[in-house]
Amino acid sequence: MKHIIELKNISIEIPVFDVRRSFRQSIVNKLGASINQGEKKKIFVQALKNVSFSVSPGDRVGVVGHNGSGKTTLLRLLANIYKPTKGTYICRGTVTSLFSVGLGQDADDSGLENIKTMGMVLGLSKKEISQKIDDIVEFSELGDFIHLPIRTYSTGMSTRLSFAIATSLEPDILLMDEGIGAGDASFTVKAEQRLKQFYGRLKSLLVASHSDNLIRQLCNKAILLEHGSIKAMGGVEEILDLYHGGN
């Protein structure tokens, strides 16, 4: 069976230009990475270093590590937002990233207009969006509010709309930074069933999270990152024990 994702000796170096030494150090403290001085005295942050792993169809991989360990950088690499400085990244399948479920919302546009905008942001074609609109509207339970601007919505209404859009996707590979929020407590039971169906359609999932419960619920494998490098990869409980044992 071919791997759906392969990373071979991936490194990402982020240049730091024209900044004071104290500010450079604050960046290091936040990223948990290391500052290096390369050729011609260029300063860069080593965000990922020699990262290699593969993901097969059916793998649900949780990515854990302290703040600044490289979790978000890794997901952004997999989403093709960042390009590797060194190494090879191979992906066989369609990828959708949910780093912010409300990404693309415009408060002055109606709910219906936001469905179209957010759908395009998440990589859907106009035809795919058109085919999903009725389902999204029905599931969000917004009724006539779907024709009103988002700024008139409560937080729960806005979240329900975003949730309905996000879970209408059908990617091969889903990348998530933390979980997908469902909104109102009264909406939770209905949302849980939709989430099960949504995750069941995926070939593979990679989720970065600080929540052990979320990792246990969604994943069958886990990766522990430390200062931009993989410290370990294996079963969920094994990796979580190692992660917390290092505290």
Phi, psi and omega in degrees: 000131179286142174291144178274335176223136175224129173241129182234108175052048182282130171230143175231122178246124181255114182295145175238112186252141167049050176234152180291156183301321181295324179289323176302318182293325179294327177295317179300316181299323181285317185280337185070014181262189178239147176265131180236154176248110183269204180298148179057028176058031174283140180258133178214155176265128177275093185281320173227146183221115175050051181272124179225128171191167178227154180233129180257158175306133182098345178286134172239105191252122174267137179248118183238162180156163180293165174306130180087007182281346179114008184299307182294322177300318180298314179296322180290329172296312182296332178273003181066024173279318174255146174254142180291140173287323178219156176096182186231134176239122180240131179229129179242090180147168178277139184241133171235136180246134176240078179274338174211115186298329181271011183302127177098353179294138176240117187298334182272348178270156177289167176301320180296317178294325179291328175301316181292316181294310182295326177299317178293321177300323182274004171097011179277149174279166178300323179294316179296319178298315180301321181289337185259349187303312183300317179296317181296314181297314181297315184291325183289344178059034183270345179057225182290346178296342181299339181264000180260158179298147180303329183295345177272356183276152167285168178301319180296320179295316179297318180294320179299319179296313179299318180298315181298321179292311183300319184275004174271353183288158178223058180279163171287319185232130177246132175250126181230138171255102191071185188270182177260118180281142183261344178095230187303145178300323181293345183266351192297312183299314178298320182292322182298319179294319179295321178297318179301315178296320181297309180295329180292337180279346185280145170280321181211154180223137170233124183228128175262129184203153172266358183265112177299321182297319179295316179298316179296322184289321189259337196246153172244357175216164178211154177237134175254118177260144177214117180052041175084002180237155177279119176275323179197156173218134182178208179294155185302308183296320179301314183287320178295321177297318179295318180299310183283335177291339180273355182289000000 
